[in-house]
Amino acid sequence: MSTVSQAATPSRTRRHGDNTTWIVVVVCGVIAAMHIWKLPSALTQVQGDLSISLVQAGLLLGLVQLAGMLGGIPASVVSEHVGLRRTMALGLVLLVVGTVISALATMSGVMMAARALEGIGYLSVTVTAPALIRRETPTHRLTIAMGAWAGFQGTATFIAVLGSSLLLQVTDWRMWYWMMAVITAVGIPLLVRYTAPDPPREGGVGAAFHRVWITMRSWKPWVAGAVFSCYTIQWTAVIGFLPTVYQEYGVGAVLGGALSAVAGGINAVGAVLAGFLLQRGLSIRSLVVTAFMVMGITAIGVYAVDWSTLPGTFITQFILVCIFSMVGALIPTSMFRIAVDLAPPGGSPPAVVGLMNQLQNTGNFLGPVVLAWLAAQAGGWHTSWWLTATAGALGIALIMLFSEKRLGISLRAT
């Protein structure tokens, strides 16, 4: 008798309202993602306190993305065997432990190891969350729930970047880390309270590997992940270097942090709006194509024009970045919504998300590197739009491979 992945069908048993469970899962995802963005504003203090070099600082920033590049599929195997809720709770525990170790660290090596542990925890949360939302959410609320989930990274960026920029004016990085540990610990009992227990495990580790292998042999998750990567390589690079661009315009650290937080946070607004657009019957493919086109046009405006020589300086550029970020959110919302339906028969929805995580984190890792290289070669930011234009064109070409006939599912989420 064939086994069915625990995430393959929405749960029929609801202990709470239609919205409570998925909201809790999204909140836990936001908390997990805040651990990526808790460090940038604190990095200068951390470097001085632990005598960390610039190269080590770069590695410290990239360790979470590195974990995502390597661990998406292994995390999906664990979630298939252990259970979605257990894996997500374990991820939150690892984030707490890693943050506490970091707060107590007196050597750079300890900080590196703790950051790697946080990367594993973050991955455990983000790989399982979409499948858990699908399992726990009624069908008529699923598109809205996935739209909210797609904005978890933008929400986390806004809260963590703005919060750390303000808090570090009155306290040190260790206290900020202790606060993050407490916030994360609060999420664990909420997750346990408002999500249903995982169903009995079926078939052991071998069956889990088999479901993941079936999924990896399908072309659909690979294309979905590649489309997602074409988005993240742009968004992470543009938003990540925004404080640096503002610094060149002479903007203060607090204002620059606040503007960067708004630009990142408005991505969450766009994700929720995208959920409503999908709910109203707009095609996933048309939304993705539109988003890539708008991102390309606004990125040209952001980088090809020397705003320092024009009236309004960085303000017009900031508006373009906000449009870039908000409209770009149509892509993760669309891809997360379709991802939970892309697993082949006998496959694993968490494996689809795990593979997408690996590919999109590759984009997260490569985007800033390529953008910095372009800026260094050109002696300025004016050629940086080449990256966004190329990635956008590739993303459009890839999403055109997704037709209802090829996929065997509807591209309208109603």
N, C-alpha and C positions, 0 to 999 in steps of 0.2 A: 504493500500500500504506500502510495506516495505521501511524503510529508509536506506540509504547507508551512512556510515561514510565518513566525509569530506576527510579523508586520504586514502580512499579505492582505489582510482584510480588516476593515475598521471594526473596532470592538462593538459588540452588541450590548454590553453591560455598562451603564452609566451610573456612577455613584453621585455625580454632581451635575451642575447645569451644563448646557451645551458649550459654554465658553470657558468655564473655570479651568479645566484641565489643560487645554492648549495654551491658555494665557500663562499658566504656571510654567509650562515647558519653555515657552518663549522667554519668560523672565529669567529662567535658569540659563538659557543660551546667551542672553544679554550679559548676565553676570560673568559667564565663562569668557566671553569675548572682551570684557573689560580688562581681563588680565593681559591681553595683547597690548592694550593702549594705556595701561597703568604706568608703563616704563618710560615712554619717550620724554615726558615732561620731567621725570625724576632722574633722567640719565646723567645729567651733569653732576648732580649730588652723588649719585652712585659711583661715578667715575672718581670723584675726589675722595670719597670715603673709603673705597676699596682699591684705589690705585689701579683702575682698569684703563688699559690703553684704548685708543680709538678703534683699532682693529677688533679688540675684544668686545668693545661696545657694540660694534656692528654685528658681531656674532651673537651677542646677547639679544639684540633686537630680532635677529633672524631665526633663532632656535625654534620658536613656535611654528613658523612657516615651514621650517625644515622637517619638523615632526609631522606636519600635515602632508608634506610631499611624500613621505615615506610610509606613513602609518595608516592611511585611510582604509585600505583593504584588510590589514591585520585587525584594526578596530572593528570592522564589520563582522569578521569571523568571531571575535569575542562576543559581540552583541548578539549574534545568532545563537551562540552556545549558552551564554550566561543569561541573556535577557536584556531587553531594551532599557527598562527602568533601572535594573541593577547596574548596567554599564554606565548609564548617565549619572547615577548616584556616585558610583566609583570615580567617575571623572571629576565631579565636584569635590570629593574627598581629596583626590590628588592635587587639585588646585589649592585647596586649603593648606595641605602639607607643604607643597612647594613654596607657597607664599610665606608661611611661617619660617621655613628654613631660610628663605631669602632675607626676611626681616632680622634674623639672628646672625646672618653671615658676616664673617670678618675677613674672608678671603675670596678672591675672584673665582677660584675653582669651585667653591661651594655654591656661589651664586649661579654659575653656569649649570651645574648639576640640577639645582632647584628649578631653573628656567626650563631645562629639558623635561623635568617632571611635570611642570605646568603645561608644557606642550602636549604631553600624553593625555593629561586631564582635559585640556581644551578639545582635543580631537575626539576623546570618548564622548563628550557632550554633543558636539556638533554633528558627528556621524549618526548618532542614534536619534537625535531630536526630530528630524522630519518623519522618520518611520513611526516614532512614538506618537507624534501629532496625528498621523494618518490612522493609526490604530485606535486612538482615543476620541477622535472628532467625528461627529455625525457628518454624513456626506454633504448636506446642505450648508455646512459651515466650513468645509475643508478649504475652499479657495481663499476665504478671508483669513483663516488660520495660517495658511501657507504664505499669504501676503505679509502678515505680521512677522512670521518667522524670517522671511527674506530680508527684513529690515533690522534684524538683530545686530548685525555688525555696525550699521550706521548709528543705531541707538547707543550701542556700547561706546563707539567713538566719541559721540557727543558728551555722554555722561563722564567717561573716564578722562578725556582730554581736558574738558572744561573743569571738572572737579579737581583733578590733580593740579592744574594750573593755578587755581585759587587756593587750594589747601596748602600747597608747597610755599605759598607766601607767608604762612603762619606756623608751619610745622615742617618736620623733615621727612625724608622718603620712607624711613622705617615706620613711622606712625601711619603714613599713608598705606603701607603694605599691611600693617596690622588691621586697619579698617577694612581693607579688601578681604582679608582672611575671614573676618567676622561676617561681612556681607555674604560671602560665599557659603559659609557654614549655615546661615539662615535658610539658604535655598534647599538644603538637603531634606529637612523635615517637611518643607512645603511640597517637594516633589513626591515624597513617599505618601503624604496625606492625600494629595489630589490626583494621583494616577493609580490605575488599577494594577494589582500584582501581575508580574509576568506569568504567562501560561506555562504549564509543564514543558520542560525541554524535551525535544523529540530527536532521537537518533544520535545524540552525542556529538563529539567534535567532528567525526567523519562526515556526518550529515550536514553540519554547518559548513565545512569546507566544500562539500559537494554543491550546496546551494550558491555559495559565493563563486565557485568555478563556473557554474552554469551562467551566472550573471556576467562574468568577465568575458565569456565567449561571445556574448551578444555585442553587436556594433553600436547599438543605441546608447548605452551609458557612456561609451567613449566619445561619441559625437556630442552628447549633452555636456560632458565634462570639458571638451575642447571649446564649445561655445561659451561656457562659464569662464574658462580661462581667458578667452579673448576680452571678457568684461573686466576681470580682476586685474589683469596686467595693466589696464588703463586706470581703473579707479584707484588702486593702491598707490600707483606711481604719482598720479596727479595730487591726490589728497595728502600723501605722505610727504611730498616736497613743498607743500603749501607754506608751512612755517618758514622754510628756507627762503622761498620767494619773497614772503612778506618782510623777512629780515633785511633782504637786499633793498627793499623800499623804505627801510627805517622804521618799520612798525614795531612797537614794544612787544615784549615776550607775552604779557598777559593778554593784550588785544590780539596778537597773532594767534595765541592758543585758542582764544574765544572764537575768532573767525574760522579757524580750522575745525573747531568742534561743531560750529553751525553747518559748515560745508559737509562734514561727515554725517551729522545728525539728520540733515534734510533728506539724506538717502533713505532713512527709515520712513519718512513721510511719503516719499515716492513709492516705497514698497507697499505700504498700506493702500495708497490710491490705486496701484497696479492690481491689487487684489480685488478691489471694487470693479475695475475695468474688466477683469477676467470674469467676474461674477455676472457682469452684464452681457457676456457672450462674445467679447472681442477675441480674435484668434491669437493664440500664443505666438505664432510665427510673425504675425504682423506687428505685435508689440515689440518683439525682439529686434526686428529690422528697423523699426522706428527709433528705438533707443540707441542702436549703434549709429544711425545716421545723425541723430542729435548730438551724441557724444563726440562724433568726429567734427561736426561743424563748430560746436562750442570750444573744443580743444584748440582748433585753429585760431579762434578768437582769443583764447587764453594765452597762447604761446607765440603766435606769429606776429602779434602786435606788441610794440614796445610801449606798454602803458605808462611807464615812468616819464615819458615825454609828452603825454597827453593830459588834458584837464580831467580831474577826477581820479588820477593815479590808479590805485589798486581797486577802487570801489567797483568800477565797471567790470574789471577782471573777476572780482569776487562774485558778482551776480552771475557771470557766465559759468564760473565753477559750480555755483549752486544749481544752475540749470543742468549742467553736466552730471552732477551727483544725483539729483532728484529724478530726472528722466532715465538715467542709467539704471535706476532701481527696477525698472520694468523687466530687466533681464534676469536678475536672481529670482524675482517673484515668479516669473514664467517658468524658469528652469527648475526651481524647487517644486512647483506645482506639478509639472509633468514628470519629474524624476521618480516620484512615488508610484507612478504607473508604468515605468519603463522596464521593470524587472520581468524577464521572460518566465514562462510557466515553470514552476519548480525553482525559481531563482530567489534572490534576496533583495528586497528594497533597501536595507541598510548598506548592502554592497554597492548598489547604484550610487547612493549618497557618498559612500566611502571613496569610490573611484572619482566621483565629481570633486570631492574634497582634495584628493591628491593632485588632480589636474588644475583646479582653481588655485591651490596653494603654490603650485609651480608658477602660475601667473603672478601671485602675490610676491614671490621671491624674485622673479626675473624682471618684473615691471620697473621697480626703482633702479635696478642695476642698468637696464637698457636706457632708461630716461636720463640717468646721471651720465652715462657714456655719451649719449647724443649731445647733452649740454656741454660736456667737457671738450668734445671734438669741435663743436661750433663756437666755443667760447661764450656761450649764453644759452638762453632757453628757447630761442626763436625757431629751432628745428625740432623741438620736442614733440610737436604735433605729428611728426612722421610716425611715431610709435602708435598713437591712438588711431590714426587713419589706417595704418596697415592692419592693426588688430581688429578694427571695426569691419574692414572689408572682408577679412578672413571669417569673422563671426557671422556676417551676413551670408557668405557662401556656404558655411556649414549648416546654419539653421534652415537653409533652403532644401537640405537633404531630408528634413523632417516633414513628411506629408502624412495625411491620415491614412492613405493607402499603404505606405511603407511601414508605418508604426502599428497600424491595426487598432488605433485608439483615436478618439476625438481630440482635436487641438483647440477646442473650445471648452472651457472649464465649467460650464453651467451644468 
